Amino acid sequence: MDGNVWRRFENSKNNRHDATWRAVDKKMVRPYGVKVHKRKKREGNYDKEEEEVEEQSIQAAKKKTLKSTKEDEDVEKKAEEDEAEEEAAPVEVVEGIPAAPSDQKALKRGAIFVLERASLEVGKVGKSYQLLNSDEHANFLRRNNKNPADYRPDIIHQALLSILDSPLNKAGMVQAIYVKTEKGVLFEVKPHVRIPRTFKRFSGIMLQLLQKLSITAASNREKLLRVIKNPVTQYLPLNSRKTGLSYSSEKLVDIQKYVATISDDMDLVFVVGAMAHGKIDNDYTEDWIAISGYPLSAAFCISMICQGVAKKWNVL
């Protein structure tokens, strides 16, 4: 056979062989390709379902978190209210320290304190209401064209502690305590109440009082602090000596000698200013006196008054 003819025969054979195998490969690969395509499509569906499940889980977790946060806030708020009522709870009955002014009723006499111009004002700072004071809210007060030096609720806090901690009060010889704020709000403080020692807790009590108008004891539901109607004169005894304390008064007296001259049948009413500066001005005070040649804080002035009255009534 001619060499050229042989080569053509071999080439034709190889071409047929290649074509055959290409056809086989095509038949084998085609179904596999379809199967792979379907698998990718199903995997896409699985991913979509997984994303939906994951999204639902995230939404459920968010709702659970919001619910738990709300419950925590409610519990915290209730705890704060319970704590505020607990702080204002009356003292327990202890021998020698009456929880109510029983001695005063037996002696038919007692001292009454009226604290005027107390700096107790509530303001909305940010998203919450707070008792305004010069230390924490100076910038807020300046932005609202107010003098931070006028906002001193710590003065009334110290004054109340001075009255309530005195031997005169523990002997049951303080009949009543009235506080009138700079804005004209009048409220009564029971002599046997336990005022919080720290200023932060005191601020919480005053904030609750000015918003809810009363603070109730947790034990017997007695209103220990309550907002009352003006004027304060309707709550003062008729047979009483109403004395105002002022550094600017020209009548400088020794407080012990001054109260010694007052009849034992009369109740003693002392009007003291609870502000940072200035003086009190009212029309019901019968006498104005100064008990020191130096300006005194409200707390120390009250302490001297309590000592003088305790000396008069032999309270040690």
Residue pairs with C-beta under 8 A, 6 or more apart in sequence:
80 204
81 208
82 218
83 201
84 201
84 204
84 205
84 208
84 215
85 215
85 216
85 217
85 218
86 218
87 194
87 196
87 201
87 204
87 205
88 193
88 194
88 195
88 196
88 205
88 215
88 216
88 217
88 224
88 225
89 194
89 217
89 218
89 219
89 224
90 99
90 190
90 192
90 193
90 194
90 217
90 219
90 222
90 224
91 97
91 99
91 192
91 194
92 99
93 99
97 170
98 170
98 171
98 172
98 192
99 192
100 172
100 192
101 110
101 172
101 173
101 174
101 175
101 191
101 192
102 172
103 171
103 172
103 173
104 110
104 172
104 173
104 174
104 175
107 173
107 313
108 265
109 173
109 264
109 265
109 266
109 267
109 313
110 172
110 173
110 174
110 175
110 267
110 268
111 168
111 173
111 174
111 175
111 267
111 268
111 269
111 270
111 305
111 306
111 309
112 174
112 175
112 176
112 177
112 178
112 236
112 237
112 240
112 267
112 268
112 269
112 270
113 163
113 174
113 176
113 177
113 178
113 269
113 270
113 272
113 302
114 178
114 179
114 180
114 232
114 236
114 269
114 270
114 271
114 272
115 156
115 159
115 160
115 177
115 178
115 179
115 180
115 272
115 273
115 274
115 298
116 180
116 271
116 272
116 273
116 274
116 275
116 280
116 282
117 180
117 181
117 182
117 273
117 274
117 275
117 278
117 280
118 153
118 155
118 156
118 179
118 180
118 181
118 182
118 274
118 275
119 133
119 150
119 151
119 152
119 153
119 155
119 156
119 181
119 182
119 274
119 275
119 276
120 131
120 153
120 156
120 179
120 181
120 182
120 185
120 206
120 210
121 131
121 132
121 151
121 181
121 182
121 183
122 129
122 130
122 131
122 132
122 207
122 210
122 211
123 129
123 130
123 132
123 137
123 140
123 144
124 130
125 132
125 137
125 140
129 207
129 211
130 136
130 137
130 203
130 207
131 153
131 203
131 204
131 206
131 207
131 210
132 140
132 141
132 151
132 153
133 151
133 152
133 153
133 154
133 203
134 141
134 148
134 149
134 150
134 151
134 152
137 148
137 151
138 148
141 147
141 148
141 151
142 148
149 276
149 277
150 182
150 275
150 276
152 275
152 276
153 199
153 202
153 203
153 206
154 199
155 274
155 275
155 276
155 297
155 298
155 299
156 179
156 274
156 298
157 195
157 199
157 202
158 297
158 298
158 299
159 272
159 274
159 298
159 299
159 302
160 177
160 179
160 189
160 195
161 195
161 197
161 299
162 298
162 299
162 300
162 302
162 303
162 306
163 169
163 174
163 177
163 191
163 302
163 306
164 191
164 193
164 194
164 195
166 174
166 302
166 303
166 306
166 307
166 310
167 306
167 310
167 315
167 316
168 174
168 306
168 309
168 310
168 313
168 315
169 191
169 306
171 310
171 313
171 315
172 191
173 309
173 310
173 313
173 315
174 191
175 191
175 237
175 267
176 188
176 191
176 235
177 188
177 189
177 190
177 191
178 186
178 187
178 188
178 189
178 228
178 232
178 235
179 186
179 187
179 188
179 189
179 274
180 186
180 230
180 232
182 275
184 230
185 210
185 227
186 227
186 228
186 229
186 230
186 231
186 232
187 209
187 225
187 226
187 227
187 228
188 225
188 226
188 228
188 235
189 195
189 224
189 225
190 222
190 224
190 225
193 224
193 225
195 202
195 205
196 202
196 204
196 205
205 215
205 225
208 215
209 215
209 225
209 226
209 227
210 227
213 226
213 227
214 223
214 225
214 226
214 227
215 223
215 224
215 225
215 226
216 222
216 223
216 224
217 223
217 224
228 235
231 284
232 284
233 284
236 242
236 269
236 284
237 267
237 269
239 265
239 266
239 267
240 266
240 267
240 268
240 269
241 262
241 266
241 267
241 268
241 269
241 286
241 287
242 269
242 271
242 284
242 285
242 286
242 287
243 258
243 268
243 269
243 270
243 271
243 285
243 286
243 287
243 288
243 289
244 270
244 271
244 280
244 282
244 285
244 287
244 288
244 289
245 270
245 271
245 272
245 273
245 288
245 289
245 290
245 291
245 301
245 305
246 273
246 279
246 280
246 288
246 289
246 290
247 279
247 290
247 292
247 294
247 295
247 296
248 279
248 290
249 288
249 289
249 290
250 290
251 287
251 288
251 289
251 290
252 289
252 290
252 291
252 292
252 293
253 289
253 290
253 291
254 291
255 291
255 304
255 305
255 307
255 308
256 307
256 308
256 311
256 312
258 289
258 291
258 308
259 268
259 308
259 309
259 312
260 312
262 268
268 309
270 302
270 305
271 280
271 282
271 285
272 280
272 298
272 301
272 302
272 305
273 279
273 280
273 298
274 298
291 301
291 304
291 305
292 301
292 304
296 304
309 315
310 316
